[in-house]
């Protein structure tokens, strides 16, 4: 069974920081590009960031560029999303997903094969 499990979400004040993680089991994470996506109530799912298999290529949505950083630790089968300077509009359920195809990475959700269950991030004072 190939699984992705997100963790690290929670409640944080505006301007604060949070790191969410995506742990893989049942497959080798280094064979997949990984994307982070988020979905807020009443909105469609949007791509936040992605990282290539080796970690050498990353991509960010304009709305989070300069504030969020994606990284991966293939030895521990884990991908992270460090979120700094958080804003209320960052509140959403955050999902990680794995792409088995031979590409760098994309922010289109339709390209990903495996998905985690999501972790809630709430930014509020």
N, C-alpha and C positions, 0 to 999 in steps of 0.2 A: 504494500500500500504506500503510494507516494503522497506525502503530506507536507504542508507548510503551516506553521503555527506562529501567529503574531502575538507579541506581548509588549508590555511597557506603557500602554496607554493609561490615561487618567485625567484628572482635573489639574489645570495649571492656570496661573494668572497671566493676563496679557503682558508681553515682554519676557515671559519666562521661557524655560527650555525643557525639552523632553526628548528622550531617545526611545524609539520603538525598535523592536527586533523581529526578525523572521527566521525561525529555525526550521530546517528541512530534515525530514526523515524518509527513509525508503529509497533515496536516490542521492547521487553525488551532486551537490550544489554547483560545483565548478564546471559542470557540463551545461549549465543554463544561464542565460541572461535573466536578471531579476528586475521587476518593476514594482514600484509602490504607487498605489492608487488610493483615492479617497472618495467618499460619497456622503454628502450632507443631506438632511431631510429635504425632500422636494427638488433636489438637484440630481443631475445625471453624474455617473461616475467619471472622474477625471484623472488623468495621469499626473503624477507628482514628480517622480524621478525614476530613473532606471540606471542600471549598471551592467556592463558587458561581463562575459564569462570570467575574464582575467582580472577585471576591475580597472582596466586601462582606459575605458571610455565611460563617461557618465553624461546624463542629460537631465535637465530640470525644467519644470514649467516656469514661465516668466514670473508667476505670482510668488514663487518660493525661492527663486534664484538669489543667492547671497545670504540666505537665512537657513536653508536646509542643506545637509550634506549626506550623501549616500556612500556607504562603504561595505565591503564584504570581507569575511574571514573564511575562506574556503576550507581551511584546515579544521575549523569548528563547524562548518556547514551552516553558517549564519550570515545574514545580511542585516545591516543597521540603517536607520534613518535618524540622524541627529537633527532636531528641530529647534532652532533658536529664534529669539525675538518673535515669539508666537503672537498671533492676532486672533481675535474672536472668529474671523472668517476662516481660520484654519480648522475650526471645529468640524469633525467628521469621523466616520468610521474609516480607519486606514487598513488597507489590504495589501498584502504582497502576492506576487504572482511570478511563475517561472515560465520561460520561453525556451523550448527545446530546439527551435530552428537555428540555423547557422547565420546569425546576424549580430550586429553590435548590441543594440537595444532600441526599443521604440516605446512611445508613450500611448500607444493604441491598445486598449484592453482586449480587443478581438484577436490579437496576436499571441496571447498567452494561454498556455495549456492547463496549468495547475494553479489553484487559488487557495489561500488561507481563509479562515473564518472571520477575520477582521478584529481590530482592537479600537475601542472608542477613545478619541481624544477630544476633550472639552476645554476650551480656552475662555475663561470667564472670571470676572472679579467678584 
